[in-house]
Amino acid sequence: MADTDRLNHVGGKDVPAASGAALRLVDPATGLPHGTAPLSGPEDVDAACRAARDALPGWSATTPGQRQTALLRIADALERHADVVAHAEVTDTGKPRALFLADELPAIVDVLRYFAGAARNLPGAAAAEYTPGRTSVLRREPIGVCAQITPWNYPLMMAVWKIAPALAAGNTVVLKPSDTTPSSATLLAGLAAEHLPPGVLNVVCGDRDTGRALVAHPQVRLVAVTGSVRAGREIAAAAAADLKRLHLELGGNAPVLIHEDADLGDAVEQLSSLSFYNAGQDCTAATRILVHRGVHDAFLEAFAARAARLRPGTPDEDGADFGPLANAAQLASVQGLLARLSDHAEIVTGGAAVDRSGYFHQATVIAGARQRDEIVQSEVFGPVATVQPFADEAEALRMANDVPQGLAASVWTRDHDRAMRASRALHTGIVWVNTHGTTVSEMPHGGVRHSGHGSDLSLTGLLDYTQVKHVML
């Protein structure tokens, strides 16, 4: 068995799919197979959900301090095994190893440590008498068995964003990672098993049918997913049959508003990285850049020149700025969007797949796109950014809000009042001012409209994994 032949983790044990069926894993940096993962069916999902149900009474009865200790030990284990964790992640995703170790893994560990502390700081209302002779108390309790479905763009990070608050609140978890990038999640489950009772954290690998079986399982009381709008709609419809709680993070199409008084040099410096980081496969990527007409041409020229110098590469290739797209289907999706560009849109730089093995694509900048164009209205999820002019503040805000998604946005200006007006007017869950893309464990990460509802990270994210009970004495 190859080092990337993965197994499910159910009830504290590593097990194959009951049927013996397996998925082939492909290295996106080469396009070649590198291992397998179980193709789990209803029997495997049922075993995992029953293991989570059986573990729930014991885990939910632990003290917040005991849950804190477990999460801290899991964080320490990820740090100790950083090289092994990085190997699993970059083999599935193709992303640069150095960037994963420098940027992603420290942030992942920090999330675990944050929720370890937050577990001991749940807010609560003071006991009080709201009617004579009776005292009211509010309890926050775990919801139960949580089904969690994570994507392929940040496999380990998204798994931890989901697992950490659920466990901190006293829930048990069945996680289904993406079918193309399950390796780091299965590795995490193995490391966590040394510090968690059996059944508290279960991982089942598989495809969309596996996810459907997990969402429909009667033991599941909350479904959390990071994925596409299509997936969110399907999951919401399925969860409605049993009135399951939902936590949906469904991607974005982030507008970037650059006003005439912005520091253009700083904007170009930051955005040339943040538009294309992780090959643009980021729900908060700076994809729709709206620039005041007075500085549009200067920004476009400088931004396109910087993008033209960016180089995709393999995990260990010197000087690689980003890796390949995660799979052949996503490369085809990006190529399809570019092939369908309207005649009025111009590819200023990039625009093509890289002529080498794997799923690499050039950093691409598009000018001349119009508001109703598919490339503007759709989440590209690739190394592509559009640059559009606006006439004034009101038009910038109209263009920014005129898409279905509402996850994140940024505003670039030296005018404090303008920044505050924009922060109120933008229909997004996150607004950055003179920066873009930074997340911290202490602040919520979530969107509105077609970007879903519910928050990852922060105390808000922790509370999403609890339910309130009123006790009157």
SULGI-V143779 format. One line per field, one symbol per residue. ss: DSSP state (H for helix, E for strand, L for the rest). psi: psi as a letter, one per 30 degrees, with the letter a starting at -180 (. if undefined). A space follows every 10 residues. Layout:
ss->???
psi->???
//
This chain:
ss->LLLLLLLEEE LLEEELLLLL LEEEEEELLL LEEEEEEELL LHHHHHHHHH HHHHHHHHHH LLLHHHHHHH HHHHHHHHHH LHHHHHHHHH HHHLLLHHHH HHHHHHHHHH HHHHHHHHLL LLLLLLLEEE ELLEEEEEEE EELLEEEEEL LLLLHHHHHH HHHHHHHHLL LEEEEELLLL LLHHHHHHHH HHLLLLLLLL EEELLLLHHH HHHHHHLLLE EEEEEELLHH HHHHHHHHHH LLLLEEEEEL LLLEEEEELL LLLHHHHHHH HHHHLLHHHH LLLLLEEEEE EEHHHHHHHH HHHHHHHHHL LELLLLLLLL LELLLLLHHH HHHHHHHHHL LLLLLEEEEL LLELLLLLLL ELLEEEELLL LLLHHHHLLL LLLEEEEEEE LLHHHHHHHH HLLLEELEEE EELLLHHHHH HHHHHLLLLE EEELLLLLLL LLLLELLEEL LEELLELHHH HHHLLEEEEE EEL
psi->klfgjllljk hgkkklkeff klkkkkjfff gkkgallkik aeeeeeeeee eeeefeeeef flleeeeeee eeeeeeeeee heeeeeeeef eefglkeeee eeeeeeeeee eeeefeeffg hklkkkkljf kkgkkkkkkk llebkkkkkl afeieeeeee eeeeeeeefg llkjkjlkff hfeeeeeeee effffklkfe jkkklaaeee eeeeefkffk fkkkkjalee eeeeeeeeff eghkkkjkjg laikkjjjlf gljeeeeeee ffefffkhhg ikfgkiejjk kkefgeeeee eeeeeeeffk klllegkkgk flallfleee eeeeeeeefg klffkkjelb gllkillahk kkkkkklfll efkefeflje hlikkkjkll eleeeeeeee fhlflhelll kjlfjeeeee eefefkilfk kkkglkfkkk ffkljlalbf fallklllee eeffgllkkk kk.
//
